[in-house]
Amino acid sequence: GPRSEELLARQRERESNARAYPRHFPFAIAEGAGSWVRDVDGNVFLDFLAGAGVLSLGHNHPELVAAAVEQMGTFTHGLDMATPTKDAFTEAQLAMLPEGMRDRMRIQFCGPTGANAVDAAIKLCKTATGRGDVVSFQGGFHGSTHAAMAMTGLVAQKRPIQNGMPGVQFFPFSSCSRCPLALNPETCQTNCVALLERALHDANGGVALPAAVIMELVQGEGGVIPARKEFVQRVRALTRELGVPLIVDEVQTGCGRTGTWWAFEQYGIEPDVVVASKALSGMGQPVAIIMYDESLDVWAPGAHSGTFRGNQLAFATGVETIRIVERDDVLANVRARSAQVFANLAELAQDPGVVEVRGLGLMLGIELAAPADGRSVTALAQDVQARALRAGLIVELGGRDDCVVRMLPPLTVTAEQIDLACAILVDAVRASLG
Ligand code: PMP
């Protein structure tokens, strides 16, 4: 529309100093409510990006707004000092951990972003172990600070930091459907984890014992790739055997996104460190934490500082988010709506133009195949995204060459909204494949 055009033109022509995040969303947003946003020209879109998974209860949830407004009028910033709101947030988060972990996990506020918390997790593990290297995995994404980027296993994204930092080692990722060597999962099983096991055991030709192993249980930016359960369990057994802390980066998978509060619950493991951010506040108030085993509790008070670690608005809405998630059984909705997406897209998944429909909970992706007509898979995926947008659906791309159409709807998305979004996506993919 004309008002969006005017705002976007200002950005393009450098009349405005703002640099836009996504070039693929040609509109300016005026307001949001639930799963919907409205642009400045009055067009409405179903938002299946939801702030990259931040808005777990959708836009402007009235109860979260009320909690934020009340906190705003009471107390907004107190560095990392104790407040009743911070205490309530801490207690609420600990209560969401599996019973066996509650008492032994400590919380450190790292804010304001996920990458800050990833950096803190690495620093903590280095302090605790006295070791310097970190093992991470191909296709992983951990953020845009220098250290988080160094551990990111996506070459195109990390190129600007020029080879990252010393002491980071990559291992293949065990998602057999995306095996970089195209090995047969039936015969190979999980040889990639065998490689890691061997490398960490072999003093002559292996790698130095690391300060930590960091992984996403479902790679998000890497293209919605759930790790194999066996792979994760063997990494857990190996790191435990060697005394290496296992960090799970639940920045994207956490806070109910995958159908349990933490994804690690579904993998049958207990990590040493959990990194969380995005949906902690339920409504996009920046906040980031690490939760870690008491054995890693080596920092003296103040050893890790930072100005914006006491976002009282985030704490207030975070407590309210957990209350609503439990009251409304939002996790049951995540699981039901996820199953609905797989059912609705089952036929599309059989299309030769589609490699796979996959994901966990409401972290979902459609991987597209390189088209036979000479277009790049990137161009195809962008065309699908543009068609979906014209039909009123916001989705993001990710993965290798952006070949995966990603869906991260609010966890409160309704059955009708899922049906509508799936119908739009089926039409968009079919039309793009031609
Ligand atoms: N880890 C994961 C798994 C992420 O998906 C992201 C963000 N997409 C980050 C870390 C970084 O978080 P932030 O952008 O808040 O720094």
Residues whose N, C-alpha, C, O or C-beta is under 5 A from the ligand:
A	BS01	PMP	T113 G114 A115 N116 F141 H142 G143 S144 E216 G220 D249 V251 Q252
